[in-house]
Amino acid sequence: MRVDGKRVKSSHRLEPGQVVRVPPLATGDASPVERAGPRAPRPNPALARLGEDLRRRVLHRDDWLIVLDKPAGLAVQGGTDTTLHLDAALDELRFGSEERPRLVHRLDKDTSGVLVLARTQRAAAKLASLFRGRDVHKLYWAAVVGLPQPLSGRIDLALSKRPGQSGERVRPDQEEGQRAITYYRTVEHAGRKASWLALRPETGRTHQLRAHCAALGTPILGDGKYGGADAFLPGKEVSRQLHLHARAIELPHPAGKTLRVAAPLPPHMVATWKFLGFSVSAGPASREEFEF
């Protein structure tokens, strides 16, 4: 809008005798720029690189779903200070499909390993129902500081969410918390210094495995949030990253078969396994790995 030939804001107060000019409304005689429509979003090089990396990390793909090996350090969804995340890159994983893949469950940012995506709305509904029930079996591997006693067992410890200085965290709360159950087994150990645990959560609470391992007296290696200084080994030979890996998943496929997919250990955990003398081989997961 212009008043007396000058552009003014809509809040401008008019006075008697001023000449007001309002630009004409758009008609069918649009300019070439207008006919071209809205500009395409600018390419995001970082997002394109992430998409390329994720496509290389596909462990399984069919008409229903995709199973990814999520890298440690990649958030599944965005937040206040997180703009580059898996959810933003899902268009890069269409593989010719008309529909954008959908998230049906999550992994913590610093946890690596198997993550399932639905390729269609129909698949998302079926998979979401499976994850809500107890039809999906998950297997995690972790390096922990110390040696658990007993070497294998069942942790039944309720957890409740509490805000903290380092963001959301959970704590044991048998009175008001949500029931949380984890089965664990010591696969190998380096004396009493560190152990390789297989973990099978029966429930899916926030930070459940991290809180349960800390409550067991063997915090996950690199998990300062729940283990404090006790979650780190002395020296510089072992990475300070979180050593928690979603090793494998087994679920009833929507097409009517059982699907079992495993992810290899990430580089920082491979290095730690070698340093501690653990067996590094991590081929396909067997059904027996879930039975403890």
N, C-alpha and C positions, 0 to 999 in steps of 0.2 A: 504494500500500500504506500502511496506517495501523497504528501500534503504540501501544496505550493511547490511542487516539483522535487521535493526532497523525500527520500525513503524514511519512513518512521516505523516505530514498533506499534503493535496492536494496542498497547496501553497508552498511546499518545492522546492527550486531551485536546479535542477540537475547539476552535474558536469561530465565532460568526465571521463569515466572509472568506474563509479559507477554501481553497480548491482541493478537492479530494479525488484521487484517481485510483481505482481498483483494477488490477490486471484482469483481462478477460478470462473467462473459464475455458478450459481445454475443449476443443471440438474435434470432429473427425479429421480435420486438416492438421494432423500432428506433424511435428518436425521430424526429420530423419532420426535424431537422437531419441525423441519420444517413442517413435515407432520401434526402435531397437529394443525397448523394454529395459528393465533394471540391469545394471551392470553385473556381470558374473563376479563372485567373490574372488579376491586375490588369492593366488596359489600360496599355500603354506608349506615351505620346503621342509620344515621340521616334521610336520604331519605326514608329508609324502614319504620321508625317510622312515618314520615309524611304521607306516603302512607296509613298506617293502620288507622291513624286518619281521613284522607280524606274519606276513604271507609265508616267509621262510620258516616260521615257527609253527605252522599248521601240522598237527600230529594226525588228524583224521578229519575228513570232510565227506559228507554225503548230502542228499537232498533235504535232510532234516536238520542237521546240526554240524557245527565245527568244533573241534577240540584243539585248543591252542596250548603252547608251552609259554606261559606268561613270564617275561623276564622279571627278575627282582628289581625293585626300584620304580616300576611303572604302576601308577595308580589306576584302578579300574574305572573310577569316576572322578570328575573334577571337583574342585573345592575353591576356597577363597584364594589360595596361592597356587593352585594347580590348573594350568591351562592345557598341558599336553598329557593326555590320558587315553586309556583304551577306548572308552566310550566315544571320544571325539574321532577316533580312527576307524570306526566300524564300517563306514562307507567304503573303506579300502579293502574290506573283506567280503564284498558282495559276490565276487567270482561270477559275474554275469547275471546274478539274480535281480529281479525287480524289487525285492524287499531288502531292507537294511537288516543285518543281523541284530539280534537282541540279547542283552545280558539276562541270564537266568539265575546266576549266583555270583559270589564275589570272592576274591582273595585279597588279603592285606597288601598294601603297596610293596612292602619289602619281602613278601613271600613269593617264591617262584613256583612254576609248575602248571599242572593241568587245569584248564578253565574251559567250561562248556558254553557255547553260544548257540542260540536257536536261529535258524535261517528263515523261518516264517512265523507269522502270528500263531498259526495252528500248532506248530512245533513248540513255540514258547509256552503256550497254555499247558501242553502235555508235560513238558519238562519242568515247569514251575510246580505242577502238582507232584511230580516225582521227588523234587528237592524238598518240598514241604513235608512229605512223608518220610518213611525209612527205607525207601526202595533204592536209594543211591548210596553206594559204599565208597568212602574216601580213605585213601592211605597216604599218610605223610611220613617223611623222613626228617629227622632233626639231629643235629649234633648238640649235646648238652654238656655243661660243665659238671663234672663229678660222676658218680656211679649210683644209680637209683637203687633203693632197697625197699621192697624186693626187686629183683631184676625184671620182673614182668607183673602186670596186675591191672586193676580197674580203679580209676579215680572217679569218685562220685562226689563232686564238690560244687555246690550252687554258687553262682556268680551274679553280681549286680554291677551296673554301670555307675561310675563316679567321675565327675569332671576333675581334671588335674592340670597342673602347670604345663605338662607336655601333651595336652589334648585328652581325648576320651580314653579311659582305661577301665578295667573291671577289677573287682576284688572279691575274695571269698565272702559269701553272705548266706549262711545256712538258714537264716530266719526269713529274709525277704527276697533273696536272690532267685534266679531261674535255675532249675536243675540242669547240671551239665555233667556229662559222662564221657570219659575218654579211656580207651584201652591202650596199653603200651607194652612194648616188648624190647628188651635190650638185644640188639643184633650183634654188636661188637663193642669192646671198650678198650681204652688205652690205660690200663691200670685203674686207678681211681681219678685220673686227671680229667678224662672226657669219655663220653659214650655216644654211640650211634643208636638212636631210638626209632622204632617204627611206631607210629601213632595212628589210632583209628577212632575218630570221634563218633560217638553215637548221637550226640546233639550238635547243634551248630551255633553256639553262642559267640558273640564278639570276643576275639582274642582268647578263646577257650584253651587252645593248646599251649599258648604262651603262659597264661595264668596257672594252668594245671602243672606244667613242668616246673615253674617257679615254686609252687606249693609243695611239690615233691622234693624240693631241696636241690634240684638239678635244673637251673634256668637254661633256656636255649642260648647257645653260644651267640653272642652279639646282641642279645636282647636287654639292653640297659634299662629299658622302660619297666620291665618286670623283675629283672635280676640285679639291677644296679651294677656296681663294680664287680660283683661275683659272676657276672655273665661274660667275662672276658678272660682269656688266657694270657699269661705274661709273655713278653717278647713281641716281635713284629712278624713272626712266621705265619700267624693265623689271621685271616681277615677279620675285621671288626663288624662286617655285615651280618645281618640276621641269617642264621643257618636253619631255616625252615623251608621245606620244599614239598609241594603237593605232588607226591610221587606218582599216584595212579588213581583212577576212578573207574567204577564198575556200575553200570545202570541198565535197566531194561530199555532197549531202544524203542522209540515210538513205532517203528516198523515191525516190532515183534520179535526181536532177538536180544541177546545180551551183548553189550558193548563194554570192552575193557581196554583202556588206553593208559599208557605210562609215559612219563616225561623224564629225560635224562637229567642228571644233577647239573646245576649251574656251575660255571667255572670256579667261583670262589669256594664252593663246597667240594668240588673235585680236588682243589689244592689242599684243603683242610683234611680230606679223607686220606690223601697221600701222606701228608705230614704226620698224621696220627697212626698210619699203618692200617687203615681200614680197606676193605675190598672196594675197588672203584667201579667194577663192572655193574652196569645197570641196564640190562636188556629189557625185553617185554615183561610185564608183570604177570605172575601166575595167580590162579585163584587161591592157592595156599597162602600167599602173602597177606591176604585179608583175614585169614583165620587165626586169630589169637585173642 
